[in-house]
Amino acid sequence: MKFVPFFLLLHFWLPASGQPFNSAVDLGYPLNHFRDMLVDNDTIVAFGLGFSNDSIPQQGLLLSKFDSSGHHLFSKMILDPQGAPLSIDYHWGKIAKTRSGGYIMTAAPTNRIATWLIKTDHDFEVEFIREYLDTVNLRHYRYNVPIELSDGYLLSGGIQRPNYKNNPFARRVDQQGNTLWFQYYGDYDVADLVNSMAKINDSLFVLCGTTDVEGPNSARTTIRYIDGQGQVVRLWSSEPNADIGYNRHILVTDDRGLITFGLYLVEVIGGTSIVQPTLAKLDTGFQIEWLRHFGLEARLGADVIFWDIEPTSDGNYIGAGESFVKIPGTPTRRVGWLHKFSPQGDSIWENLIDAPFPLVNTNQGTLAGVGELSSGSIVAAGETINGNQRYIWLVKVTADGCLDTLCSMVTAAEEEVAAGDTHFSLYPNPTSGPFTLAWAGAPPGREAILQLLDATGRVVWRQHRQLQQQIELAVGTLPDGVYFLQVRTGHGSWVERLVVRKK
Protein backbone atom coordinates (compact mmCIF):
# COMPACT_ATOMS: atom_id res chain seq x y z
CA MET A 1 0.00 0.00 0.00
CA LYS A 2 1.30 3.45 -0.87
CA PHE A 3 1.07 6.18 1.79
CA VAL A 4 0.95 9.89 1.05
CA PRO A 5 2.01 11.77 4.19
CA PHE A 6 0.51 15.00 5.37
CA PHE A 7 2.89 17.69 6.60
CA LEU A 8 2.80 20.53 9.06
CA LEU A 9 5.57 23.12 9.01
CA LEU A 10 6.38 25.37 11.96
CA HIS A 11 9.21 27.86 12.41
CA PHE A 12 10.37 28.55 15.95
CA TRP A 13 13.30 30.58 17.30
CA LEU A 14 15.07 29.45 20.43
CA PRO A 15 17.27 32.17 21.96
CA ALA A 16 20.65 30.65 22.69
CA SER A 17 24.33 31.34 22.38
CA GLY A 18 27.31 29.44 21.11
CA GLN A 19 28.11 28.47 24.70
CA PRO A 20 26.90 25.30 26.46
CA PHE A 21 23.17 25.23 27.14
CA ASN A 22 20.47 23.24 28.91
CA SER A 23 17.14 24.10 27.31
CA ALA A 24 13.55 22.90 27.44
CA VAL A 25 11.86 23.72 24.14
CA ASP A 26 8.22 23.82 23.09
CA LEU A 27 7.73 24.01 19.32
CA GLY A 28 3.99 24.40 19.66
CA TYR A 29 3.04 20.77 19.17
CA PRO A 30 1.36 19.34 22.30
CA LEU A 31 3.59 16.86 24.15
CA ASN A 32 6.45 17.41 21.70
CA HIS A 33 9.66 15.53 22.58
CA PHE A 34 12.56 13.70 20.91
CA ARG A 35 13.50 10.02 20.97
CA ASP A 36 16.64 10.11 18.80
CA MET A 37 19.05 12.59 17.21
CA LEU A 38 22.22 12.91 15.17
CA VAL A 39 24.66 15.62 14.14
CA ASP A 40 24.85 16.49 10.44
CA ASN A 41 27.48 19.11 9.49
CA ASP A 42 27.13 20.92 12.83
CA THR A 43 23.32 20.79 12.59
CA ILE A 44 21.32 18.97 15.25
CA VAL A 45 18.78 16.69 13.52
CA ALA A 46 16.20 15.31 15.95
CA PHE A 47 13.42 12.75 15.60
CA GLY A 48 10.50 12.59 17.98
CA LEU A 49 6.78 12.77 18.60
CA GLY A 50 4.10 15.39 19.06
CA PHE A 51 0.46 16.10 18.30
CA SER A 52 -0.54 18.13 15.29
CA ASN A 53 -1.90 21.52 16.30
CA ASP A 54 -4.80 21.60 13.83
CA SER A 55 -8.51 21.18 14.63
CA ILE A 56 -8.20 17.40 15.06
CA PRO A 57 -5.10 16.60 17.10
CA GLN A 58 -3.27 13.54 15.79
CA GLN A 59 -0.03 12.07 17.09
CA GLY A 60 2.68 12.23 14.45
CA LEU A 61 6.41 12.10 13.85
CA LEU A 62 8.29 15.32 14.56
CA LEU A 63 11.47 16.09 12.62
CA SER A 64 13.46 19.18 13.63
CA LYS A 65 16.74 20.91 12.92
CA PHE A 66 18.70 23.21 15.21
CA ASP A 67 22.01 24.92 14.64
CA SER A 68 24.99 24.30 16.90
CA SER A 69 23.94 27.18 19.16
CA GLY A 70 20.48 25.71 19.76
CA HIS A 71 18.58 28.01 17.41
CA HIS A 72 15.60 26.27 15.83
CA LEU A 73 15.86 26.17 12.03
CA PHE A 74 12.72 24.34 10.93
CA SER A 75 10.46 21.39 11.75
CA LYS A 76 8.06 19.11 9.95
CA MET A 77 5.47 16.68 11.19
CA ILE A 78 4.53 13.50 9.33
CA LEU A 79 0.98 12.27 9.90
CA ASP A 80 -0.71 9.03 8.86
CA PRO A 81 -3.42 9.79 6.26
CA GLN A 82 -5.47 6.89 7.65
CA GLY A 83 -5.62 8.70 10.98
CA ALA A 84 -3.60 6.25 13.07
CA PRO A 85 -1.32 7.68 15.75
CA LEU A 86 2.29 7.26 14.69
CA SER A 87 4.76 6.25 17.35
CA ILE A 88 8.42 5.63 18.06
CA ASP A 89 10.26 4.55 21.18
CA TYR A 90 13.86 4.41 22.36
CA HIS A 91 14.06 0.85 21.05
CA TRP A 92 12.52 1.34 17.62
CA GLY A 93 12.41 4.96 16.51
CA LYS A 94 15.85 5.48 14.96
CA ILE A 95 17.20 7.94 12.40
CA ALA A 96 20.38 7.83 10.31
CA LYS A 97 22.03 9.97 7.62
CA THR A 98 22.20 8.79 4.02
CA ARG A 99 24.84 9.45 1.38
CA SER A 100 22.30 11.44 -0.63
CA GLY A 101 22.18 14.04 2.14
CA GLY A 102 18.82 12.87 3.41
CA TYR A 103 17.67 10.71 6.30
CA ILE A 104 16.28 7.21 6.85
CA MET A 105 14.18 6.33 9.91
CA THR A 106 11.77 3.81 11.42
CA ALA A 107 8.39 4.34 13.06
CA ALA A 108 5.02 2.60 13.46
CA PRO A 109 1.26 3.23 13.07
CA THR A 110 -0.08 2.06 16.40
CA ASN A 111 -3.29 0.35 15.25
CA ARG A 112 -1.94 -1.60 12.28
CA ILE A 113 0.71 -3.65 14.14
CA ALA A 114 3.33 -2.75 11.56
CA THR A 115 6.45 -0.73 11.09
CA TRP A 116 7.34 2.08 8.68
CA LEU A 117 10.59 2.77 6.93
CA ILE A 118 10.71 6.43 5.90
CA LYS A 119 13.22 8.14 3.63
CA THR A 120 13.34 11.95 3.45
CA ASP A 121 15.58 14.43 1.73
CA HIS A 122 17.72 17.02 3.52
CA ASP A 123 14.67 19.26 4.12
CA PHE A 124 12.50 16.41 5.45
CA GLU A 125 10.49 16.04 2.23
CA VAL A 126 9.36 12.41 2.13
CA GLU A 127 10.79 10.34 -0.72
CA PHE A 128 9.13 7.07 0.27
CA ILE A 129 7.31 5.31 3.08
CA ARG A 130 7.17 1.53 3.23
CA GLU A 131 5.02 -0.40 5.67
CA TYR A 132 6.01 -3.89 6.83
CA LEU A 133 3.48 -6.10 8.63
CA ASP A 134 5.76 -7.67 11.20
CA THR A 135 4.53 -8.16 14.72
CA VAL A 136 1.50 -9.33 16.67
CA ASN A 137 2.08 -6.83 19.47
CA LEU A 138 3.47 -3.33 18.98
CA ARG A 139 4.84 -3.15 22.51
CA HIS A 140 7.18 -6.07 21.89
CA TYR A 141 9.32 -5.34 18.92
CA ARG A 142 12.48 -3.40 18.14
CA TYR A 143 14.05 -1.89 15.07
CA ASN A 144 17.70 -0.88 15.25
CA VAL A 145 19.30 2.03 13.42
CA PRO A 146 19.07 1.31 9.65
CA ILE A 147 22.39 0.67 7.92
CA GLU A 148 22.79 2.13 4.44
CA LEU A 149 24.20 -0.18 1.77
CA SER A 150 25.31 0.54 -1.79
CA ASP A 151 21.95 -0.65 -3.15
CA GLY A 152 19.58 -0.11 -0.23
CA TYR A 153 19.34 -0.61 3.53
CA LEU A 154 19.72 -3.34 6.15
CA LEU A 155 17.19 -3.45 8.99
CA SER A 156 17.26 -5.63 12.09
CA GLY A 157 15.72 -6.04 15.51
CA GLY A 158 13.28 -8.30 17.31
CA ILE A 159 9.68 -9.13 16.41
CA GLN A 160 7.04 -10.81 18.52
CA ARG A 161 5.79 -13.94 16.76
CA PRO A 162 2.28 -15.49 16.97
CA ASN A 163 3.43 -17.50 20.01
CA TYR A 164 4.27 -14.17 21.72
CA LYS A 165 7.98 -14.96 21.78
CA ASN A 166 10.37 -12.37 20.41
CA ASN A 167 12.64 -13.55 17.59
CA PRO A 168 15.58 -11.75 15.97
CA PHE A 169 15.34 -10.79 12.31
CA ALA A 170 17.18 -9.02 9.52
CA ARG A 171 15.59 -7.46 6.44
CA ARG A 172 17.39 -6.18 3.37
CA VAL A 173 15.54 -3.67 1.23
CA ASP A 174 16.33 -1.79 -1.97
CA GLN A 175 16.68 1.99 -2.29
CA GLN A 176 12.88 2.38 -2.35
CA GLY A 177 12.32 0.19 0.70
CA ASN A 178 11.12 -2.91 -1.16
CA THR A 179 12.07 -6.13 0.63
CA LEU A 180 14.80 -8.15 -1.08
CA TRP A 181 15.02 -10.80 1.62
CA PHE A 182 13.85 -11.35 5.19
CA GLN A 183 15.35 -13.77 7.69
CA TYR A 184 14.43 -14.88 11.22
CA TYR A 185 17.13 -16.20 13.57
CA GLY A 186 17.16 -18.34 16.68
CA ASP A 187 14.60 -20.77 18.04
CA TYR A 188 10.93 -19.93 17.40
CA ASP A 189 10.01 -21.05 20.92
CA VAL A 190 12.77 -19.12 22.74
CA ALA A 191 12.57 -15.39 23.47
CA ASP A 192 15.46 -13.69 21.67
CA LEU A 193 16.22 -10.11 20.62
CA VAL A 194 18.73 -8.26 18.49
CA ASN A 195 19.28 -4.98 20.31
CA SER A 196 22.09 -3.57 18.19
CA MET A 197 23.60 -3.95 14.73
CA ALA A 198 26.91 -2.76 13.26
CA LYS A 199 28.55 -2.93 9.85
CA ILE A 200 31.92 -4.67 9.49
CA ASN A 201 32.11 -4.13 5.71
CA ASP A 202 29.73 -4.19 2.73
CA SER A 203 29.17 -7.93 3.06
CA LEU A 204 29.53 -8.64 6.78
CA PHE A 205 27.41 -7.39 9.69
CA VAL A 206 27.22 -8.14 13.39
CA LEU A 207 23.96 -8.49 15.32
CA CYS A 208 24.03 -8.53 19.11
CA GLY A 209 21.32 -9.08 21.68
CA THR A 210 20.00 -11.32 24.45
CA THR A 211 18.54 -14.82 24.48
CA ASP A 212 16.44 -16.19 27.33
CA VAL A 213 17.54 -19.38 29.07
CA GLU A 214 15.65 -21.63 31.43
CA GLY A 215 15.25 -20.39 34.96
CA PRO A 216 14.06 -17.10 36.41
CA ASN A 217 15.99 -13.90 35.67
CA SER A 218 18.34 -15.64 33.25
CA ALA A 219 19.57 -14.67 29.80
CA ARG A 220 22.73 -14.82 27.72
CA THR A 221 24.28 -12.40 25.25
CA THR A 222 24.19 -13.71 21.67
CA ILE A 223 26.33 -12.36 18.82
CA ARG A 224 25.63 -13.29 15.20
CA TYR A 225 27.68 -12.38 12.15
CA ILE A 226 25.64 -12.44 8.94
CA ASP A 227 26.61 -11.97 5.30
CA GLY A 228 24.92 -9.80 2.70
CA GLN A 229 22.30 -12.51 2.07
CA GLY A 230 21.37 -12.82 5.72
CA GLN A 231 23.11 -16.13 6.33
CA VAL A 232 24.75 -16.63 9.74
CA VAL A 233 28.48 -17.13 9.21
CA ARG A 234 29.48 -17.01 12.87
CA LEU A 235 27.57 -17.44 16.13
CA TRP A 236 28.61 -16.97 19.76
CA SER A 237 26.69 -17.01 23.03
CA SER A 238 27.90 -16.16 26.50
CA GLU A 239 27.19 -18.19 29.59
CA PRO A 240 23.91 -17.26 31.35
CA ASN A 241 24.03 -13.94 33.19
CA ALA A 242 27.56 -13.23 31.99
CA ASP A 243 29.79 -10.49 33.39
CA ILE A 244 29.31 -8.48 30.18
CA GLY A 245 25.61 -8.18 31.03
CA TYR A 246 22.44 -8.29 28.99
CA ASN A 247 23.48 -6.63 25.74
CA ARG A 248 21.98 -3.29 24.72
CA HIS A 249 24.59 -1.83 22.31
CA ILE A 250 27.59 -2.91 20.26
CA LEU A 251 30.45 -1.05 18.55
CA VAL A 252 33.07 -2.41 16.16
CA THR A 253 36.67 -1.38 16.89
CA ASP A 254 39.50 -0.85 14.41
CA ASP A 255 41.02 -4.23 15.29
CA ARG A 256 37.68 -5.98 14.49
CA GLY A 257 36.97 -6.45 18.19
CA LEU A 258 33.69 -5.45 19.80
CA ILE A 259 32.83 -2.99 22.57
CA THR A 260 29.58 -4.01 24.23
CA PHE A 261 27.30 -2.09 26.54
CA GLY A 262 25.07 -4.20 28.73
CA LEU A 263 23.27 -4.51 32.04
CA TYR A 264 25.08 -6.85 34.44
CA LEU A 265 22.98 -8.91 36.86
CA VAL A 266 24.21 -7.96 40.33
CA GLU A 267 21.63 -9.88 42.34
CA VAL A 268 18.00 -10.98 42.42
CA ILE A 269 15.84 -9.59 45.22
CA GLY A 270 12.36 -11.02 45.62
CA GLY A 271 12.24 -12.02 41.97
CA THR A 272 13.46 -8.60 40.78
CA SER A 273 16.72 -8.39 38.83
CA ILE A 274 19.12 -5.70 40.05
CA VAL A 275 21.50 -4.70 37.27
CA GLN A 276 24.39 -2.32 36.68
CA PRO A 277 25.63 -0.69 33.44
CA THR A 278 28.66 -2.50 32.04
CA LEU A 279 31.17 -1.90 29.27
CA ALA A 280 33.35 -4.67 27.89
CA LYS A 281 35.81 -5.26 25.07
CA LEU A 282 35.73 -8.61 23.26
CA ASP A 283 38.53 -9.65 20.93
CA THR A 284 37.92 -11.49 17.65
CA GLY A 285 37.76 -14.76 19.60
CA PHE A 286 35.13 -13.33 22.00
CA GLN A 287 37.59 -13.25 24.89
CA ILE A 288 37.15 -10.36 27.33
CA GLU A 289 40.04 -7.89 27.09
CA TRP A 290 38.61 -5.54 29.72
CA LEU A 291 35.41 -5.15 31.71
CA ARG A 292 33.98 -2.13 33.54
CA HIS A 293 30.93 -2.15 35.82
CA PHE A 294 29.93 1.46 36.47
CA GLY A 295 26.99 3.70 37.30
CA LEU A 296 24.10 3.03 39.63
CA GLU A 297 22.65 -0.34 40.44
CA ALA A 298 18.89 -0.43 39.81
CA ARG A 299 16.13 -2.88 38.97
CA LEU A 300 15.99 -4.12 35.41
CA GLY A 301 13.61 -1.84 33.54
CA ALA A 302 14.36 1.22 35.68
CA ASP A 303 16.41 2.52 32.74
CA VAL A 304 19.81 3.41 34.14
CA ILE A 305 21.03 3.07 30.60
CA PHE A 306 22.62 4.53 27.49
CA TRP A 307 20.19 4.98 24.61
CA ASP A 308 22.96 6.01 22.24
CA ILE A 309 26.75 5.61 22.02
CA GLU A 310 28.80 7.42 19.41
CA PRO A 311 32.53 7.64 18.63
CA THR A 312 34.25 11.02 19.07
CA SER A 313 36.96 12.60 16.94
CA ASP A 314 39.63 12.07 19.63
CA GLY A 315 39.25 8.29 19.46
CA ASN A 316 36.99 7.97 22.50
CA TYR A 317 33.26 7.34 22.89
CA ILE A 318 30.29 9.26 24.32
CA GLY A 319 27.20 7.57 25.77
CA ALA A 320 23.88 9.30 26.41
CA GLY A 321 20.86 8.11 28.33
CA GLU A 322 19.33 8.44 31.75
CA SER A 323 20.11 7.70 35.37
CA PHE A 324 19.18 8.79 38.90
CA VAL A 325 20.61 11.13 41.50
CA LYS A 326 20.15 9.84 45.04
CA ILE A 327 21.03 12.21 47.87
CA PRO A 328 19.87 11.40 51.43
CA GLY A 329 17.09 13.70 52.59
CA THR A 330 15.99 14.73 49.08
CA PRO A 331 13.70 13.08 46.51
CA THR A 332 15.40 10.80 44.02
CA ARG A 333 15.67 12.59 40.67
CA ARG A 334 15.76 11.08 37.18
CA VAL A 335 18.38 12.93 35.17
CA GLY A 336 20.04 12.94 31.77
CA TRP A 337 23.29 11.00 31.64
CA LEU A 338 26.37 11.79 29.54
CA HIS A 339 29.44 9.61 29.97
CA LYS A 340 32.64 9.80 27.93
CA PHE A 341 34.96 6.80 28.03
CA SER A 342 38.19 5.66 26.44
CA PRO A 343 38.75 2.66 24.11
CA GLN A 344 39.90 0.85 27.27
CA GLY A 345 36.60 1.57 29.02
CA ASP A 346 38.06 4.11 31.47
CA SER A 347 35.83 7.01 32.40
CA ILE A 348 37.03 10.36 31.03
CA TRP A 349 34.14 12.40 32.38
CA GLU A 350 30.53 12.03 33.41
CA ASN A 351 27.73 14.55 33.75
CA LEU A 352 24.35 13.89 35.35
CA ILE A 353 22.20 16.74 34.10
CA ASP A 354 19.01 17.95 35.74
CA ALA A 355 16.07 19.04 33.66
CA PRO A 356 16.10 22.86 33.27
CA PHE A 357 13.31 23.48 35.79
CA PRO A 358 13.27 24.16 39.54
CA LEU A 359 14.14 20.87 41.21
CA VAL A 360 10.99 19.02 42.28
CA ASN A 361 10.35 15.30 42.37
CA THR A 362 8.08 15.41 39.30
CA ASN A 363 10.89 16.60 37.04
CA GLN A 364 12.69 14.03 34.98
CA GLY A 365 14.70 13.85 31.82
CA THR A 366 16.12 11.46 29.25
CA LEU A 367 18.85 12.07 26.69
CA ALA A 368 18.01 9.81 23.76
CA GLY A 369 20.67 10.73 21.20
CA VAL A 370 24.12 12.28 21.21
CA GLY A 371 26.69 13.65 18.78
CA GLU A 372 29.85 15.72 18.48
CA LEU A 373 30.20 19.14 16.85
CA SER A 374 33.28 20.20 14.87
CA SER A 375 34.32 22.30 17.90
CA GLY A 376 34.54 19.14 20.01
CA SER A 377 31.49 20.13 22.06
CA ILE A 378 28.91 17.43 22.74
CA VAL A 379 25.20 17.90 22.00
CA ALA A 380 22.37 15.64 23.11
CA ALA A 381 18.60 15.69 22.72
CA GLY A 382 15.69 13.91 24.32
CA GLU A 383 12.72 14.74 26.47
CA THR A 384 12.08 16.35 29.80
CA ILE A 385 8.93 16.36 31.88
CA ASN A 386 7.82 19.14 34.18
CA GLY A 387 4.68 18.14 36.05
CA ASN A 388 2.30 16.84 33.37
CA GLN A 389 4.00 18.68 30.50
CA ARG A 390 6.42 17.11 28.06
CA TYR A 391 9.15 19.17 26.40
CA ILE A 392 11.95 18.80 23.91
CA TRP A 393 15.27 18.78 25.76
CA LEU A 394 18.48 20.08 24.22
CA VAL A 395 21.84 19.95 26.00
CA LYS A 396 25.25 21.14 24.88
CA VAL A 397 28.39 20.67 26.98
CA THR A 398 32.02 21.51 26.39
CA ALA A 399 34.52 18.95 25.17
CA ASP A 400 35.31 18.41 28.87
CA GLY A 401 31.68 17.62 29.63
CA CYS A 402 30.75 20.80 31.47
CA LEU A 403 27.90 23.25 31.32
CA ASP A 404 29.44 26.71 31.61
CA THR A 405 28.17 27.58 35.11
CA LEU A 406 29.26 24.26 36.52
CA CYS A 407 32.69 24.49 34.89
CA SER A 408 33.31 27.89 36.41
CA MET A 409 32.44 26.57 39.88
CA VAL A 410 34.86 23.65 39.61
CA THR A 411 37.56 25.82 38.07
CA ALA A 412 37.29 28.29 40.94
CA ALA A 413 37.40 25.45 43.46
CA GLU A 414 40.49 23.93 41.85
CA GLU A 415 42.20 27.32 41.81
CA GLU A 416 41.52 27.77 45.52
CA VAL A 417 42.95 24.31 46.24
CA ALA A 418 46.01 25.04 44.12
CA ALA A 419 46.59 28.33 45.96
CA GLY A 420 47.30 26.32 49.10
CA ASP A 421 45.40 28.66 51.44
CA THR A 422 42.70 26.29 52.63
CA HIS A 423 43.08 26.79 56.43
CA PHE A 424 41.26 23.52 57.14
CA SER A 425 41.95 19.85 56.51
CA LEU A 426 39.82 16.77 55.90
CA TYR A 427 40.54 13.32 57.27
CA PRO A 428 40.45 10.50 56.48
CA ASN A 429 41.09 11.54 52.90
CA PRO A 430 40.46 9.39 50.86
CA THR A 431 37.35 8.39 52.78
CA SER A 432 34.82 5.62 52.43
CA GLY A 433 32.22 7.27 54.65
CA PRO A 434 32.03 10.02 57.30
CA PHE A 435 35.01 12.33 57.66
CA THR A 436 36.21 15.21 59.84
CA LEU A 437 36.71 18.87 58.94
CA ALA A 438 39.46 20.29 61.18
CA TRP A 439 40.71 23.90 61.37
CA ALA A 440 44.39 24.64 61.93
CA GLY A 441 43.40 27.71 63.93
CA ALA A 442 40.19 29.29 65.14
CA PRO A 443 37.32 28.81 62.66
CA PRO A 444 36.51 32.08 60.84
CA GLY A 445 33.02 33.20 61.82
CA ARG A 446 30.35 31.29 63.67
CA GLU A 447 27.99 30.20 60.88
CA ALA A 448 28.92 28.80 57.51
CA ILE A 449 27.49 27.19 54.41
CA LEU A 450 29.17 23.89 53.66
CA GLN A 451 28.66 22.35 50.24
CA LEU A 452 30.18 19.45 48.36
CA LEU A 453 30.67 19.68 44.60
CA ASP A 454 31.32 16.75 42.31
CA ALA A 455 33.81 16.78 39.42
CA THR A 456 31.26 18.41 37.07
CA GLY A 457 30.55 21.23 39.52
CA ARG A 458 27.17 19.89 40.66
CA VAL A 459 26.32 20.56 44.31
CA VAL A 460 25.61 17.10 45.72
CA TRP A 461 25.31 18.04 49.41
CA ARG A 462 24.77 21.28 51.34
CA GLN A 463 24.36 22.24 55.04
CA HIS A 464 24.33 25.30 57.31
CA ARG A 465 26.57 24.63 60.30
CA GLN A 466 27.95 26.33 63.39
CA LEU A 467 31.70 26.15 62.91
CA GLN A 468 33.84 24.41 65.50
CA GLN A 469 37.48 23.36 65.69
CA GLN A 470 36.46 19.94 64.43
CA ILE A 471 33.21 18.92 62.70
CA GLU A 472 32.14 15.38 61.91
CA LEU A 473 30.45 15.27 58.51
CA ALA A 474 28.33 12.52 56.97
CA VAL A 475 27.27 13.35 53.45
CA GLY A 476 25.50 10.12 52.60
CA THR A 477 26.37 7.58 49.93
CA LEU A 478 28.44 9.01 47.11
CA PRO A 479 29.99 7.29 44.10
CA ASP A 480 33.75 6.95 44.11
CA GLY A 481 35.47 10.04 42.73
CA VAL A 482 36.94 13.47 43.42
CA TYR A 483 34.84 16.10 45.20
CA PHE A 484 35.41 19.61 46.54
CA LEU A 485 34.22 20.72 49.98
CA GLN A 486 33.60 24.47 50.04
CA VAL A 487 33.14 26.41 53.29
CA ARG A 488 31.67 29.92 52.99
CA THR A 489 31.33 32.43 55.80
CA GLY A 490 31.09 36.18 55.99
CA HIS A 491 34.88 36.20 56.26
CA GLY A 492 35.64 34.33 53.04
CA SER A 493 35.47 31.06 51.16
CA TRP A 494 37.76 28.01 51.48
CA VAL A 495 37.93 24.79 49.47
CA GLU A 496 39.59 21.43 49.99
CA ARG A 497 39.65 18.40 47.71
CA LEU A 498 38.01 15.20 49.03
CA VAL A 499 38.46 11.75 47.49
CA VAL A 500 35.72 9.15 48.03
CA ARG A 501 36.98 5.60 47.65
CA LYS A 502 35.03 2.65 49.00
CA LYS A 503 37.45 -0.11 48.04
Secondary structure, 3 states (H helix, E strand, C coil): CCCCCEEEEECCCCCCCCCCEEEEECCCCCCCEEEEEEEECCEEEEEEEEECCCCCCCEEEEEEEECCCCCEEEEEEEECCCCCCEECCCCCCCEEECCCCCEEEEEEECCCCCEEEEEECCCCCEEEEEEECCCCCHHHCEECCCEEECCEEEEEEEEECCCCCEEEEEEEEECCCCEEEEEECCCCCCCEEEEEEEEEECCEEEEEEEEECCCCCCEEEEEEEEECCCCEEEEEECCCCCCCCEEEEEEECCCCCEEEEEEEEEEEECCEEEEEEEEEEECCCCCEEEEEECCCCEECCCCCEEEEEEECCCCCEEEEEEEEECCCCCCCEEEEEEEEECCCCCEEEEEEECCCCCCCCCCEEEEEEEEECCCCCEEEEEEEEECCEEEEEEEEECCCCCCHHHHHHHHHHHHHHHHCCCCEEEECCCECCCEEEEECCCCCCCEEEEEEECCCCCEEEEEEEECCCEEEECCCCCCCEEEEEEEEECCEEEEEEEEECCC
